Amino acid sequence: MAKVEIYTWSRCPFCIRAKQLLTQKGVKFTEYVIDGDEVARDAMAKRAHGRRSLPQIFIDNEHIGGCDDLYALEAQGKLDALLQGVA
């Protein structure tokens, strides 16, 4: 199984949707709740090629993007392979 990390704000609706999809798929993930923590957000942005919007999702240290990017991978049938670590 792939290592999944997600940076979130606790009340962010896009963050909640992304976590719901991962949870539905039975994926264990590490969540970094960075509400108002600019130092953590700066660190996330460095990993996310400058993107500061939330959520930001990483699978096996590869930047996937945000909620829409995650759902796009699912719609394209590519997400399961990434989550299995075989992509």
MODELLER restraints for C-alpha pairs under 7 A, 6 or more apart:
rsr = mdl.restraints
at = mdl.atoms
rsr.add(forms.Gaussian(group=physical.xy_distance, feature=features.Distance(at['CA:1:A'], at['CA:83:A']), mean=6.19, stdev=0.5))
rsr.add(forms.Gaussian(group=physical.xy_distance, feature=features.Distance(at['CA:1:A'], at['CA:84:A']), mean=4.77, stdev=0.5))
rsr.add(forms.Gaussian(group=physical.xy_distance, feature=features.Distance(at['CA:1:A'], at['CA:85:A']), mean=5.88, stdev=0.5))
rsr.add(forms.Gaussian(group=physical.xy_distance, feature=features.Distance(at['CA:2:A'], at['CA:59:A']), mean=6.35, stdev=0.5))
rsr.add(forms.Gaussian(group=physical.xy_distance, feature=features.Distance(at['CA:2:A'], at['CA:60:A']), mean=5.70, stdev=0.5))
rsr.add(forms.Gaussian(group=physical.xy_distance, feature=features.Distance(at['CA:2:A'], at['CA:83:A']), mean=5.10, stdev=0.5))
rsr.add(forms.Gaussian(group=physical.xy_distance, feature=features.Distance(at['CA:2:A'], at['CA:84:A']), mean=5.57, stdev=0.5))
rsr.add(forms.Gaussian(group=physical.xy_distance, feature=features.Distance(at['CA:2:A'], at['CA:85:A']), mean=4.84, stdev=0.5))
rsr.add(forms.Gaussian(group=physical.xy_distance, feature=features.Distance(at['CA:3:A'], at['CA:29:A']), mean=6.98, stdev=0.5))
rsr.add(forms.Gaussian(group=physical.xy_distance, feature=features.Distance(at['CA:3:A'], at['CA:59:A']), mean=5.65, stdev=0.5))
rsr.add(forms.Gaussian(group=physical.xy_distance, feature=features.Distance(at['CA:3:A'], at['CA:60:A']), mean=4.83, stdev=0.5))
rsr.add(forms.Gaussian(group=physical.xy_distance, feature=features.Distance(at['CA:4:A'], at['CA:29:A']), mean=4.81, stdev=0.5))
rsr.add(forms.Gaussian(group=physical.xy_distance, feature=features.Distance(at['CA:4:A'], at['CA:30:A']), mean=6.29, stdev=0.5))
rsr.add(forms.Gaussian(group=physical.xy_distance, feature=features.Distance(at['CA:4:A'], at['CA:58:A']), mean=5.74, stdev=0.5))
rsr.add(forms.Gaussian(group=physical.xy_distance, feature=features.Distance(at['CA:4:A'], at['CA:59:A']), mean=4.58, stdev=0.5))
rsr.add(forms.Gaussian(group=physical.xy_distance, feature=features.Distance(at['CA:4:A'], at['CA:60:A']), mean=6.29, stdev=0.5))
rsr.add(forms.Gaussian(group=physical.xy_distance, feature=features.Distance(at['CA:5:A'], at['CA:29:A']), mean=5.52, stdev=0.5))
rsr.add(forms.Gaussian(group=physical.xy_distance, feature=features.Distance(at['CA:5:A'], at['CA:30:A']), mean=4.72, stdev=0.5))
rsr.add(forms.Gaussian(group=physical.xy_distance, feature=features.Distance(at['CA:5:A'], at['CA:31:A']), mean=5.90, stdev=0.5))
rsr.add(forms.Gaussian(group=physical.xy_distance, feature=features.Distance(at['CA:5:A'], at['CA:57:A']), mean=5.83, stdev=0.5))
rsr.add(forms.Gaussian(group=physical.xy_distance, feature=features.Distance(at['CA:5:A'], at['CA:58:A']), mean=5.13, stdev=0.5))
rsr.add(forms.Gaussian(group=physical.xy_distance, feature=features.Distance(at['CA:5:A'], at['CA:59:A']), mean=6.51, stdev=0.5))
rsr.add(forms.Gaussian(group=physical.xy_distance, feature=features.Distance(at['CA:6:A'], at['CA:30:A']), mean=6.31, stdev=0.5))
rsr.add(forms.Gaussian(group=physical.xy_distance, feature=features.Distance(at['CA:6:A'], at['CA:31:A']), mean=4.96, stdev=0.5))
rsr.add(forms.Gaussian(group=physical.xy_distance, feature=features.Distance(at['CA:6:A'], at['CA:32:A']), mean=6.21, stdev=0.5))
rsr.add(forms.Gaussian(group=physical.xy_distance, feature=features.Distance(at['CA:6:A'], at['CA:55:A']), mean=6.48, stdev=0.5))
rsr.add(forms.Gaussian(group=physical.xy_distance, feature=features.Distance(at['CA:6:A'], at['CA:56:A']), mean=5.71, stdev=0.5))
rsr.add(forms.Gaussian(group=physical.xy_distance, feature=features.Distance(at['CA:6:A'], at['CA:57:A']), mean=4.51, stdev=0.5))
rsr.add(forms.Gaussian(group=physical.xy_distance, feature=features.Distance(at['CA:6:A'], at['CA:58:A']), mean=6.36, stdev=0.5))
rsr.add(forms.Gaussian(group=physical.xy_distance, feature=features.Distance(at['CA:7:A'], at['CA:31:A']), mean=5.89, stdev=0.5))
rsr.add(forms.Gaussian(group=physical.xy_distance, feature=features.Distance(at['CA:7:A'], at['CA:32:A']), mean=4.71, stdev=0.5))
rsr.add(forms.Gaussian(group=physical.xy_distance, feature=features.Distance(at['CA:7:A'], at['CA:33:A']), mean=6.03, stdev=0.5))
rsr.add(forms.Gaussian(group=physical.xy_distance, feature=features.Distance(at['CA:7:A'], at['CA:34:A']), mean=6.86, stdev=0.5))
rsr.add(forms.Gaussian(group=physical.xy_distance, feature=features.Distance(at['CA:7:A'], at['CA:54:A']), mean=6.71, stdev=0.5))
rsr.add(forms.Gaussian(group=physical.xy_distance, feature=features.Distance(at['CA:7:A'], at['CA:55:A']), mean=5.32, stdev=0.5))
rsr.add(forms.Gaussian(group=physical.xy_distance, feature=features.Distance(at['CA:7:A'], at['CA:56:A']), mean=5.27, stdev=0.5))
rsr.add(forms.Gaussian(group=physical.xy_distance, feature=features.Distance(at['CA:7:A'], at['CA:57:A']), mean=6.56, stdev=0.5))
rsr.add(forms.Gaussian(group=physical.xy_distance, feature=features.Distance(at['CA:8:A'], at['CA:15:A']), mean=5.63, stdev=0.5))
rsr.add(forms.Gaussian(group=physical.xy_distance, feature=features.Distance(at['CA:8:A'], at['CA:31:A']), mean=6.98, stdev=0.5))
rsr.add(forms.Gaussian(group=physical.xy_distance, feature=features.Distance(at['CA:8:A'], at['CA:32:A']), mean=6.06, stdev=0.5))
rsr.add(forms.Gaussian(group=physical.xy_distance, feature=features.Distance(at['CA:8:A'], at['CA:33:A']), mean=4.87, stdev=0.5))
rsr.add(forms.Gaussian(group=physical.xy_distance, feature=features.Distance(at['CA:8:A'], at['CA:34:A']), mean=6.11, stdev=0.5))
rsr.add(forms.Gaussian(group=physical.xy_distance, feature=features.Distance(at['CA:8:A'], at['CA:54:A']), mean=5.78, stdev=0.5))
rsr.add(forms.Gaussian(group=physical.xy_distance, feature=features.Distance(at['CA:8:A'], at['CA:55:A']), mean=4.93, stdev=0.5))
rsr.add(forms.Gaussian(group=physical.xy_distance, feature=features.Distance(at['CA:9:A'], at['CA:15:A']), mean=6.88, stdev=0.5))
rsr.add(forms.Gaussian(group=physical.xy_distance, feature=features.Distance(at['CA:9:A'], at['CA:33:A']), mean=5.37, stdev=0.5))
rsr.add(forms.Gaussian(group=physical.xy_distance, feature=features.Distance(at['CA:9:A'], at['CA:34:A']), mean=5.74, stdev=0.5))
rsr.add(forms.Gaussian(group=physical.xy_distance, feature=features.Distance(at['CA:9:A'], at['CA:35:A']), mean=4.89, stdev=0.5))
rsr.add(forms.Gaussian(group=physical.xy_distance, feature=features.Distance(at['CA:10:A'], at['CA:33:A']), mean=6.33, stdev=0.5))
rsr.add(forms.Gaussian(group=physical.xy_distance, feature=features.Distance(at['CA:10:A'], at['CA:35:A']), mean=6.72, stdev=0.5))
rsr.add(forms.Gaussian(group=physical.xy_distance, feature=features.Distance(at['CA:14:A'], at['CA:55:A']), mean=6.72, stdev=0.5))
rsr.add(forms.Gaussian(group=physical.xy_distance, feature=features.Distance(at['CA:14:A'], at['CA:67:A']), mean=5.78, stdev=0.5))
rsr.add(forms.Gaussian(group=physical.xy_distance, feature=features.Distance(at['CA:15:A'], at['CA:54:A']), mean=6.61, stdev=0.5))
rsr.add(forms.Gaussian(group=physical.xy_distance, feature=features.Distance(at['CA:15:A'], at['CA:55:A']), mean=5.07, stdev=0.5))
rsr.add(forms.Gaussian(group=physical.xy_distance, feature=features.Distance(at['CA:15:A'], at['CA:67:A']), mean=6.74, stdev=0.5))
rsr.add(forms.Gaussian(group=physical.xy_distance, feature=features.Distance(at['CA:18:A'], at['CA:67:A']), mean=5.14, stdev=0.5))
rsr.add(forms.Gaussian(group=physical.xy_distance, feature=features.Distance(at['CA:34:A'], at['CA:40:A']), mean=6.20, stdev=0.5))
rsr.add(forms.Gaussian(group=physical.xy_distance, feature=features.Distance(at['CA:34:A'], at['CA:41:A']), mean=6.69, stdev=0.5))
rsr.add(forms.Gaussian(group=physical.xy_distance, feature=features.Distance(at['CA:41:A'], at['CA:52:A']), mean=6.87, stdev=0.5))
rsr.add(forms.Gaussian(group=physical.xy_distance, feature=features.Distance(at['CA:45:A'], at['CA:51:A']), mean=5.18, stdev=0.5))
rsr.add(forms.Gaussian(group=physical.xy_distance, feature=features.Distance(at['CA:45:A'], at['CA:52:A']), mean=5.28, stdev=0.5))
rsr.add(forms.Gaussian(group=physical.xy_distance, feature=features.Distance(at['CA:48:A'], at['CA:63:A']), mean=5.97, stdev=0.5))
rsr.add(forms.Gaussian(group=physical.xy_distance, feature=features.Distance(at['CA:54:A'], at['CA:66:A']), mean=6.48, stdev=0.5))
rsr.add(forms.Gaussian(group=physical.xy_distance, feature=features.Distance(at['CA:55:A'], at['CA:66:A']), mean=5.15, stdev=0.5))
rsr.add(forms.Gaussian(group=physical.xy_distance, feature=features.Distance(at['CA:55:A'], at['CA:67:A']), mean=6.34, stdev=0.5))
rsr.add(forms.Gaussian(group=physical.xy_distance, feature=features.Distance(at['CA:56:A'], at['CA:65:A']), mean=5.30, stdev=0.5))
rsr.add(forms.Gaussian(group=physical.xy_distance, feature=features.Distance(at['CA:56:A'], at['CA:66:A']), mean=4.80, stdev=0.5))
rsr.add(forms.Gaussian(group=physical.xy_distance, feature=features.Distance(at['CA:57:A'], at['CA:63:A']), mean=6.18, stdev=0.5))
rsr.add(forms.Gaussian(group=physical.xy_distance, feature=features.Distance(at['CA:57:A'], at['CA:64:A']), mean=5.44, stdev=0.5))
rsr.add(forms.Gaussian(group=physical.xy_distance, feature=features.Distance(at['CA:57:A'], at['CA:65:A']), mean=5.43, stdev=0.5))
rsr.add(forms.Gaussian(group=physical.xy_distance, feature=features.Distance(at['CA:57:A'], at['CA:66:A']), mean=5.96, stdev=0.5))
rsr.add(forms.Gaussian(group=physical.xy_distance, feature=features.Distance(at['CA:58:A'], at['CA:64:A']), mean=5.38, stdev=0.5))
rsr.add(forms.Gaussian(group=physical.xy_distance, feature=features.Distance(at['CA:64:A'], at['CA:70:A']), mean=6.94, stdev=0.5))
rsr.add(forms.Gaussian(group=physical.xy_distance, feature=features.Distance(at['CA:73:A'], at['CA:79:A']), mean=5.03, stdev=0.5))
rsr.add(forms.Gaussian(group=physical.xy_distance, feature=features.Distance(at['CA:81:A'], at['CA:87:A']), mean=5.24, stdev=0.5))
